[in-house]
């Protein structure tokens, strides 16, 4: 199980790892939305429910997939905020 600091670091590293595909192109938007990657950032509280690097990758994949599916219907920041708040 990763410490909270390790989860933050892992999330940031995974979001900075952008492959050459459409879904990954939204990782930069997620990085910008989250802002500071430190324990004081309330947007990172969702990491309390994540225990491993694999779960972080799954979380990112689900969010980027959700963005791709809904990007024409809802503002990008609203999609990210809703997913961070409500999963």
N, C-alpha and C positions, 0 to 999 in steps of 0.2 A: 504494500500500500504506500502510495506516495504522500509526502507531506504536502501541506497546502502550498508552500513556496515552490515545491517541485511541480505541482500541478499547474501553477501559474506559468512557470518557465516552460513546461512541456507544451501548454496551450499556445504560448507565444511562438515557440519554435515550429510547431505544426502549422500555425497560420502563416508563418513566413516561408514555409516550404510549399511553393506554388508550382504545380505540374502544368503541363501544357494542355489544359482542358477548360471548358467553359465554367464548370462549377467552381473550380479552384480560383478563377478570376475574381470571385467574390470574397476571398479570404482577406484581401487588402481592405475591403469595405468593413469587414468584421473587426480587423485590427484598429481601424480608425474609429469605429463606433465604441469599442471597449476603451480605447485611450491608454491610460496608465496601467501597466501590468504589475500591480503591487497589491499587497493584502488589504489596503485601505479602499480599494475600488469596489463599490457595491455591486457593479455589474459582474464581478467574479464570484459572487456568493454561490452561484450554481455549481461551482467546483467542489463544494462541500458534499455533493451527491455523487461525485465521480471519484473512483479509487485508483485507476490505472491509466497508463498511457493509451492502451487500447480503447478504453472508454472515452478518452478525450478525442481520439481519432473518429470514433463512431459519432460522437456529439457534433464534431465539425462536419462530417459527411451528411448527417441528417439536416443540419442547418443550411449548408450550401444547396442540398437538394430541395429543401423547402423554398429557398430563395429562387432557384431556377423555376420551380413550379408556380410560384405566386408573383414573380417580379412584375408582371404586367398589371396585376390587380391592386397591389398594395405598395406603399412606399418601402424602400429597402430598409431604412432604419426602423420602421414599424415591425417588419418581419423579424429582424434581429432582436429588437427589444422584447417582442412577444415570446420568442423562443427562449431567450435568456430568463425571462420571468416565469414562464409557464411550461417550458419544455416542449 
